[in-house]
């Protein structure tokens, strides 16, 4: 079992996201969180869909210099809707505008993951299609006021009220939308363990 | 907002499932749980895919006789794999056999929902495709010993360790696999509120 293998080493989650922490815990991995604190800029020639994997690599490489003996897991998540990147909203009006733009549409959530294991860095991207039904202005206003999704790319958490009420269906990995595709991560870790 | 409308009435969840209870709570509905205690038999002429909706109606109708003023929500979930119904396992060997049969395959989870509102009963079915990756014997044994999935049709909980580690992707509503498709339920309630 991969988590038993990992638990024999020091595991570092290179991310401050409480959702990623929760998912790794549910996967029964023992780890500590160290925020890598990178500059999230990327060269212009990196395609939009490859940005999360690029940034995950950057996070992983930064910690790897300091924790050479550890297993490091880094991730970055991007919400892409009709060619537009939806970042974390800075104010309620931005969150409102984003949720309005997601209503009745299908968008894409891409998580890039990089991990450092036995002296090497590996990485991959996983994509999930998410389809919202109709979101009313009342629902959007209620959600933003009560849940304050300002730490979430795209202004929503799939595991929160609006995810239950507003999302019609997904196609792909659910946990990828939460920020870490555990199934794929374990599969890739297994290849190199 | 539908939950504000519902919270003005007495809401009854006609199900003993802790997952359904959790989902209705996450949807911000105030309710109490009353187990309907029905005989889960169904006439032979009901098609397999229609059985959950049939049983949900049966549960709803039973409580409706006693709680005429309430809003009653009932549900029943079926796991269907290659034409075979996977029930709750009665022993570890059955759970093992079921999980083995789900490995590397796509199966269907159908939840039938019936609700009683303003003197009438309405019902619908929702289906989600769930695709497992390869489950090893070690993973299956570990999961059954640690999580004891004997109260779960198909021997797994999508929100548990094996769901994170073993499920490659789903197509449809995630919460439907947990036992209650909240998005669809709210949509149908809204039509009749």
HADDOCK unambig.tbl for C-alpha pairs under 7 A between the chains (distance, minus, plus):
assign (segid A and resid 1 and name CA) (segid B and resid 138 and name CA) 6.81 0.50 0.50
assign (segid A and resid 1 and name CA) (segid B and resid 139 and name CA) 6.63 0.50 0.50
assign (segid A and resid 26 and name CA) (segid B and resid 161 and name CA) 5.99 0.50 0.50
assign (segid A and resid 27 and name CA) (segid B and resid 161 and name CA) 5.50 0.50 0.50
assign (segid A and resid 27 and name CA) (segid B and resid 164 and name CA) 6.82 0.50 0.50
assign (segid A and resid 138 and name CA) (segid B and resid 1 and name CA) 6.83 0.50 0.50
assign (segid A and resid 139 and name CA) (segid B and resid 1 and name CA) 6.61 0.50 0.50
assign (segid A and resid 161 and name CA) (segid B and resid 26 and name CA) 6.01 0.50 0.50
assign (segid A and resid 161 and name CA) (segid B and resid 27 and name CA) 5.50 0.50 0.50
assign (segid A and resid 164 and name CA) (segid B and resid 27 and name CA) 6.80 0.50 0.50
assign (segid A and resid 164 and name CA) (segid B and resid 182 and name CA) 5.70 0.50 0.50
assign (segid A and resid 164 and name CA) (segid B and resid 183 and name CA) 5.82 0.50 0.50
assign (segid A and resid 165 and name CA) (segid B and resid 182 and name CA) 5.83 0.50 0.50
assign (segid A and resid 165 and name CA) (segid B and resid 183 and name CA) 4.40 0.50 0.50
assign (segid A and resid 165 and name CA) (segid B and resid 186 and name CA) 6.87 0.50 0.50
assign (segid A and resid 166 and name CA) (segid B and resid 183 and name CA) 5.82 0.50 0.50
assign (segid A and resid 167 and name CA) (segid B and resid 183 and name CA) 6.35 0.50 0.50
assign (segid A and resid 168 and name CA) (segid B and resid 173 and name CA) 6.12 0.50 0.50
assign (segid A and resid 168 and name CA) (segid B and resid 183 and name CA) 6.10 0.50 0.50
assign (segid A and resid 169 and name CA) (segid B and resid 171 and name CA) 6.83 0.50 0.50
assign (segid A and resid 169 and name CA) (segid B and resid 172 and name CA) 4.26 0.50 0.50
assign (segid A and resid 169 and name CA) (segid B and resid 173 and name CA) 4.41 0.50 0.50
assign (segid A and resid 170 and name CA) (segid B and resid 170 and name CA) 6.93 0.50 0.50
assign (segid A and resid 170 and name CA) (segid B and resid 171 and name CA) 5.68 0.50 0.50
assign (segid A and resid 170 and name CA) (segid B and resid 172 and name CA) 5.37 0.50 0.50
assign (segid A and resid 170 and name CA) (segid B and resid 173 and name CA) 6.31 0.50 0.50
assign (segid A and resid 171 and name CA) (segid B and resid 169 and name CA) 6.83 0.50 0.50
assign (segid A and resid 171 and name CA) (segid B and resid 170 and name CA) 5.68 0.50 0.50
assign (segid A and resid 171 and name CA) (segid B and resid 171 and name CA) 4.41 0.50 0.50
assign (segid A and resid 171 and name CA) (segid B and resid 172 and name CA) 6.54 0.50 0.50
assign (segid A and resid 172 and name CA) (segid B and resid 169 and name CA) 4.27 0.50 0.50
assign (segid A and resid 172 and name CA) (segid B and resid 170 and name CA) 5.37 0.50 0.50
assign (segid A and resid 172 and name CA) (segid B and resid 171 and name CA) 6.55 0.50 0.50
assign (segid A and resid 173 and name CA) (segid B and resid 168 and name CA) 6.12 0.50 0.50
assign (segid A and resid 173 and name CA) (segid B and resid 169 and name CA) 4.41 0.50 0.50
assign (segid A and resid 173 and name CA) (segid B and resid 170 and name CA) 6.32 0.50 0.50
assign (segid A and resid 182 and name CA) (segid B and resid 164 and name CA) 5.71 0.50 0.50
assign (segid A and resid 182 and name CA) (segid B and resid 165 and name CA) 5.84 0.50 0.50
assign (segid A and resid 183 and name CA) (segid B and resid 164 and name CA) 5.82 0.50 0.50
assign (segid A and resid 183 and name CA) (segid B and resid 165 and name CA) 4.40 0.50 0.50
assign (segid A and resid 183 and name CA) (segid B and resid 166 and name CA) 5.83 0.50 0.50
assign (segid A and resid 183 and name CA) (segid B and resid 167 and name CA) 6.36 0.50 0.50
assign (segid A and resid 183 and name CA) (segid B and resid 168 and name CA) 6.11 0.50 0.50
assign (segid A and resid 186 and name CA) (segid B and resid 165 and name CA) 6.85 0.50 0.50
